[in-house]
Amino acid sequence: MTDRLVPLISQQTIAETVKRLARDIDRDYGDRPPVVVGVLKGSFIFLADLIRAMQTPIKRVELIKLSSYGSGTVSSGTVSMQLDVPAEAIAGQDVILVEDIVDTGLSVAKAFQVLGSYSPQSLKLCTLLDKPDRRKVPVTIDYCGITIPDRFIVGYGIDFGEQYRQLPDIYTLERPIEA
Ligand code: PRP
């Protein structure tokens, strides 16, 4: 079986989007250094590009790990927190959660529930991609990159069965072709 990858978003468009998001964050935070929290694994490439495009100094970078998909293309509906952040890193801080994609919204809801319990000064969401068609819980996106259709996507950090994260562009993953 061979996965068929169809180009959806080019690395040039991704780069332009990252710059726009960084500018918007710079505009809002100015000299108020945020704590940036990336959601592993999918956001690691976006996070690295985003923080290097930002001019606002960052107070600290933290990483959390959530997992919802398992190995399939459909969200399991249950989000588990596999790596948490120290509460002291969040308390009283201006926090930006960085996601690669908001799909059902369950991952962001879980992250906001946990981070919110650590009493941040403020808590905002930045996502590269938004797939609103499959939303199960309402999510307010403060910094939104690109809205995409209800297709399974890979590349730029996003995987299918742990493959394809390294691709610089984003593709839709089409139904496997029988070999
Ligand atoms: C993906 C993606 C988001 C989340 C979005 O992570 O990276 O974190 O799902 O989906 P949702 O809005 O339906 O919750 P995944 O659970 O696949 O883990 P990974 O990032 O480690 O690949």
Residues whose N, C-alpha, C, O or C-beta is under 5 A from the ligand:
A	BS01	PRP	V39 L40 K41 G42 L66 S67 S68 Y69 S75 D100 I101 V102 D103 T104 G105 L106 S107 V108
